[in-house]
Amino acid sequence: MGKLYISEYNSIPILMGANMRLQMPQEPGVVQVINISNASSVSAPFDARTKFIRLVSTQRCHIAFGNTPEASATSAYLPADSPELFGAGAGMRVAVIAHHEDDESQRSAALPDDPFEGIVARGGRSHERR
């Protein structure tokens, strides 16, 4: 059984003298750990000061956000061992469910063959397959 590690943060440090925000959360953060199983598991509500969260999973899974979220095979995919940052608000929760090989066909069917098709790049050139 895998685990989903949830770190809650309320600020991002600013580099002194350069007035630049760094792409890292300000520690310490509030931490939750929930088990990943074949059924949707839900976190506790996020702290009142939470602005964004960092998720790290020990196994491939699917996640959903909301006040009463329920994760399913068609929810957002989160790969194992790849930290991700998400914006979040006070009282929100995250739900997680294990990914299964059978989920691949559902995910593939939901995605277009070329997600960039029809997008026009700067300079007026459209995206072309190579």
C-alpha positions in Angstrom: 0.0 0.0 0.0 1.4 3.4 -1.0 1.3 6.7 0.8 0.4 10.2 -0.3 2.4 12.9 1.5 0.7 16.3 1.7 2.6 19.3 2.8 0.6 22.5 3.3 2.2 26.0 2.9 1.1 29.6 3.1 4.1 31.5 1.6 6.9 31.5 -0.9 10.2 33.2 0.0 11.3 36.3 -1.8 15.0 36.6 -2.8 16.3 39.7 -1.0 17.6 42.4 -3.2 16.2 41.0 -6.4 12.5 41.1 -5.4 12.0 37.7 -7.0 9.7 34.9 -5.8 11.5 31.5 -5.5 9.9 28.3 -6.7 10.0 26.7 -3.3 7.7 26.7 -0.3 8.6 28.3 3.0 9.1 25.6 5.6 7.9 24.4 8.0 4.6 23.3 6.5 1.8 21.3 7.9 2.1 17.6 6.9 -0.5 14.9 6.4 0.0 11.3 5.2 -2.9 9.3 3.8 -2.9 5.7 2.6 -3.5 4.9 -1.1 -5.8 2.0 -1.8 -8.4 0.8 -4.4 -11.0 3.1 -2.7 -10.9 6.9 -2.7 -9.3 8.2 0.5 -9.7 11.8 1.6 -7.3 14.1 3.6 -8.3 16.2 6.5 -9.4 19.8 5.6 -6.4 22.1 4.8 -5.4 24.6 7.4 -6.9 28.1 7.4 -3.6 29.6 6.3 -2.9 27.1 3.5 -2.3 28.7 0.0 -0.7 25.8 -1.8 0.3 22.2 -1.2 3.0 19.8 -2.3 2.0 16.2 -3.1 4.4 13.3 -3.3 3.1 9.8 -3.8 5.0 6.5 -3.3 2.9 4.9 -6.0 1.1 6.0 -9.2 -2.3 7.3 -8.3 -5.2 9.7 -9.2 -6.1 12.8 -7.2 -9.1 15.1 -6.9 -9.6 18.4 -5.0 -12.6 20.0 -3.4 -14.6 20.3 -0.2 -15.8 16.7 -0.5 -13.7 15.2 -3.3 -13.8 11.7 -4.6 -10.9 10.4 -6.7 -11.5 7.9 -9.5 -9.6 6.4 -12.4 -10.5 9.5 -14.5 -9.2 12.0 -12.0 -5.9 13.8 -12.4 -2.9 11.4 -12.6 0.0 11.7 -10.2 3.1 9.7 -11.0 5.1 8.1 -8.2 8.0 9.9 -6.6 7.4 13.1 -8.5 6.7 16.1 -6.2 3.9 18.4 -7.5 2.8 21.8 -6.2 -0.9 22.9 -6.4 -2.8 26.0 -5.4 -5.2 25.2 -2.5 -7.4 27.0 -0.1 -8.4 26.7 3.5 -10.8 23.9 4.2 -10.2 22.1 0.8 -9.3 18.5 0.8 -7.5 16.1 -1.6 -8.7 12.6 -2.4 -6.5 9.8 -3.8 -7.1 6.4 -5.3 -4.5 3.8 -6.6 -3.7 3.7 -10.3 -4.2 0.4 -12.1 -2.9 -0.7 -15.5 -6.6 -0.9 -16.6 -6.7 2.8 -16.0 -4.3 3.4 -19.0 -7.1 2.7 -21.6 -9.4 5.2 -19.8 -6.7 7.9 -19.6 -5.7 7.4 -23.3 -9.3 7.6 -24.5 -9.7 10.9 -22.7 -6.6 12.5 -24.2 -6.3 13.8 -27.7 -3.6 12.3 -30.0 -1.9 15.7 -30.2 -2.7 18.1 -27.3 -1.0 20.9 -29.2 -3.0 20.6 -32.4 -4.5 23.9 -33.5 -2.3 26.0 -31.1 -0.6 28.9 -32.9 2.8 29.7 -31.6 4.3 33.2 -31.3 5.2 34.4 -34.8 2.0 33.0 -36.3 3.3 29.5 -37.0 1.0 26.7 -36.0 2.2 23.6 -34.2 3.4 20.9 -36.6 4.1 17.2 -35.9 7.6 16.1 -36.6 
